[in-house]
Amino acid sequence: MRLAIAQIITGADLSANLDIIRDYAGQAKSAGAELVVFPEASMRAFGNSLTDIAEPLDGAWASAVRSMGQELGIVIVVGMFTPGTNGRVTNTLLATGPGVEASYNKIHLFDAFGFAESDTVEPGTSPVTFELNGTVFGLATCYDVRFPALFTTNAQLGAQVNIVCASWGAGEGKAEQWDLLVRARALDSTSFVVACGQGDPASVGVESRGSAPTGIGHSAVVSPLGVTLAALGGKPELTVVDIDPSEVSAVREKLPVLTNAHTF
């Protein structure tokens, strides 16, 4: 299966962000990818108001992405914001395209390193998987990567690939933590991990504002044994990777951590 990671940098303008998504999705399709993964907050970058742009999954923004996927013949996984309750929004991943329609609401909210996502975002409650051409994918968002149970739960639900969409916060040691966590989650769940983050705004001359996590890049694809198959830098970039989901069952025979696990 050929997958693409679209490490983009989004801004405040929803229409401009859709144009970026269309461009990269078209490139991914031209490269032969069946699925393209975009970052968290592709609808609008963190550091901007979210409540005024949140839309339901049948709203104009999601419908535009859905139309792209159908028109191009590729599954698109992308971060957006949907309405929550009590004035908050939900940090949502939309997976849409031929034969696929799923959405995941971020469970673990980023209340760390001086940022309080829960002030404006309502947490999700349930893991989500979807199937594409016989391969099962699990979904996760950014801070979720620090919590192994979501990844192992997705694997127990059949996921051979875990997708992580992120807008990782910058700071001392944060890039190293991201790299470590992405590889560790692959080993925990004995699954491929496809981790796509927002590119680093500084790489294109945009200064960060405040403590909002606006991205550092370092997107990666990791094997079920924690081997990095692709790794990006900080700049916007599209990369395409071929994976063999059938490898997962062989790895799980050799390294049966899912069946050996105990609950305490």
Solvent accessible surface area in square Angstrom, and as a share of the most:
residue,aa,sasa,rsa
1,M,46,0.20
2,R,91,0.33
3,L,2,0.01
4,A,0,0.00
5,I,2,0.01
6,A,0,0.00
7,Q,0,0.00
8,I,1,0.00
9,I,33,0.17
10,T,9,0.05
11,G,33,0.32
12,A,45,0.35
13,D,82,0.43
14,L,34,0.17
15,S,72,0.46
16,A,45,0.35
17,N,2,0.01
18,L,30,0.15
19,D,94,0.49
20,I,52,0.26
21,I,0,0.00
22,R,98,0.36
23,D,78,0.40
24,Y,33,0.12
25,A,0,0.00
26,G,20,0.19
27,Q,78,0.35
28,A,0,0.00
29,K,86,0.36
30,S,103,0.66
31,A,40,0.31
32,G,44,0.42
33,A,3,0.02
34,E,58,0.26
35,L,0,0.00
36,V,0,0.00
37,V,0,0.00
38,F,0,0.00
39,P,0,0.00
40,E,1,0.00
41,A,0,0.00
42,S,0,0.00
43,M,0,0.00
44,R,35,0.13
45,A,12,0.09
46,F,9,0.04
47,G,44,0.42
48,N,39,0.20
49,S,64,0.41
50,L,16,0.08
51,T,76,0.44
52,D,101,0.53
53,I,17,0.09
54,A,20,0.15
55,E,42,0.19
56,P,68,0.43
57,L,61,0.30
58,D,116,0.60
59,G,14,0.14
60,A,79,0.61
61,W,6,0.02
62,A,0,0.00
63,S,40,0.26
64,A,33,0.26
65,V,0,0.00
66,R,59,0.22
67,S,64,0.41
68,M,4,0.02
69,G,0,0.00
70,Q,102,0.45
71,E,120,0.54
72,L,41,0.21
73,G,30,0.29
74,I,1,0.01
75,V,2,0.01
76,I,0,0.00
77,V,0,0.00
78,V,0,0.00
79,G,0,0.00
80,M,0,0.00
81,F,0,0.00
82,T,13,0.08
83,P,75,0.47
84,G,26,0.25
85,T,77,0.45
86,N,143,0.73
87,G,64,0.62
88,R,71,0.26
89,V,3,0.01
90,T,13,0.07
91,N,0,0.00
92,T,1,0.00
93,L,0,0.00
94,L,1,0.00
95,A,0,0.00
96,T,0,0.00
97,G,1,0.01
98,P,55,0.35
99,G,85,0.82
100,V,10,0.06
101,E,104,0.47
102,A,19,0.14
103,S,37,0.24
104,Y,1,0.00
105,N,61,0.31
106,K,2,0.01
107,I,40,0.20
108,H,47,0.21
109,L,23,0.11
110,F,17,0.07
111,D,75,0.39
112,A,25,0.20
113,F,124,0.52
114,G,72,0.69
115,F,44,0.18
116,A,45,0.35
117,E,2,0.01
118,S,36,0.23
119,D,106,0.55
120,T,62,0.36
121,V,1,0.00
122,E,43,0.19
123,P,56,0.35
124,G,9,0.09
125,T,124,0.72
126,S,63,0.41
127,P,47,0.29
128,V,34,0.19
129,T,43,0.25
130,F,16,0.07
131,E,103,0.46
132,L,13,0.06
133,N,117,0.60
134,G,52,0.50
135,T,7,0.04
136,V,29,0.17
137,F,0,0.00
138,G,0,0.00
139,L,0,0.00
140,A,0,0.00
141,T,0,0.00
142,C,7,0.04
143,Y,37,0.14
144,D,0,0.00
145,V,0,0.00
146,R,64,0.24
147,F,70,0.29
148,P,56,0.35
149,A,70,0.54
150,L,10,0.05
151,F,0,0.00
152,T,36,0.21
153,T,52,0.30
154,N,0,0.00
155,A,5,0.04
156,Q,115,0.51
157,L,101,0.50
158,G,32,0.31
159,A,0,0.00
160,Q,41,0.18
161,V,0,0.00
162,N,0,0.00
163,I,0,0.00
164,V,0,0.00
165,C,0,0.00
166,A,0,0.00
167,S,2,0.01
168,W,9,0.03
169,G,9,0.09
170,A,81,0.63
171,G,49,0.47
172,E,174,0.78
173,G,29,0.28
174,K,6,0.02
175,A,27,0.21
176,E,117,0.52
177,Q,56,0.25
178,W,1,0.00
179,D,60,0.31
180,L,122,0.61
181,L,25,0.12
182,V,2,0.01
183,R,118,0.43
184,A,26,0.20
185,R,19,0.07
186,A,0,0.00
187,L,75,0.37
188,D,44,0.23
189,S,0,0.00
190,T,0,0.00
191,S,0,0.00
192,F,3,0.01
193,V,0,0.00
194,V,0,0.00
195,A,0,0.00
196,C,0,0.00
197,G,2,0.02
198,Q,3,0.01
199,G,0,0.00
200,D,43,0.22
201,P,13,0.08
202,A,71,0.55
203,S,39,0.25
204,V,78,0.45
205,G,68,0.65
206,V,81,0.47
207,E,151,0.68
208,S,86,0.55
209,R,161,0.59
210,G,80,0.77
211,S,65,0.42
212,A,17,0.13
213,P,6,0.04
214,T,29,0.17
215,G,3,0.03
216,I,17,0.09
217,G,1,0.01
218,H,61,0.27
219,S,0,0.00
220,A,10,0.08
221,V,1,0.00
222,V,1,0.00
223,S,12,0.08
224,P,2,0.01
225,L,81,0.40
226,G,2,0.02
227,V,85,0.49
228,T,61,0.36
229,L,81,0.40
230,A,18,0.14
231,A,78,0.61
232,L,14,0.07
233,G,40,0.38
234,G,22,0.21
235,K,133,0.56
236,P,48,0.30
237,E,78,0.35
238,L,38,0.19
239,T,27,0.16
240,V,49,0.28
241,V,19,0.11
242,D,85,0.44
243,I,10,0.05
244,D,65,0.34
245,P,18,0.12
246,S,76,0.49
247,E,82,0.37
248,V,3,0.02
249,S,71,0.46
250,A,54,0.42
251,V,11,0.06
252,R,55,0.20
253,E,146,0.65
254,K,147,0.62
255,L,58,0.29
256,P,47,0.30
257,V,54,0.31
258,L,24,0.12
259,T,117,0.68
260,N,92,0.47
261,A,74,0.57
262,H,144,0.64
263,T,139,0.81
264,F,236,0.98
